[in-house]
Amino acid sequence: MAITRTLRMSFRNEAGKTVSISLDNPKEDLTAAAVEAAMDLIIAKNIFTTSGGDLVSKYDAKIISTDTTDLYTPPV
C-alpha cells in the first residue's frame, strides 16, 4: 500500500476559467498561509499564462491524498 500526496492550486485566468497547477509530494508541514503566499507570488510575477490569458486570482488550494493498493502484478 502506498499513499501519495499532491498539492493542487487553482486559479482564475483573464477569461474567467479555472486553471490548476499540481505539485507532487508537498512538505508535511505545509501551511495554508505558505500556499496562499506562493499563489500570490505566482500571480504577481506572472509566471504562467494560459490560452485564456494570465492568471488573475486565487480560486482554491488543497492537498489530495491517494491510497493505492496493488492487487496484481503480472509475472515477468
Secondary structure, DSSP 8 states (H G I E B T S, - for coil): -EEEEEEEEEEEETTS-EEEEEEES--TT--HHHHHHHHHHHHHTT--EETTEEEEEEEEEEEEEEEE--------
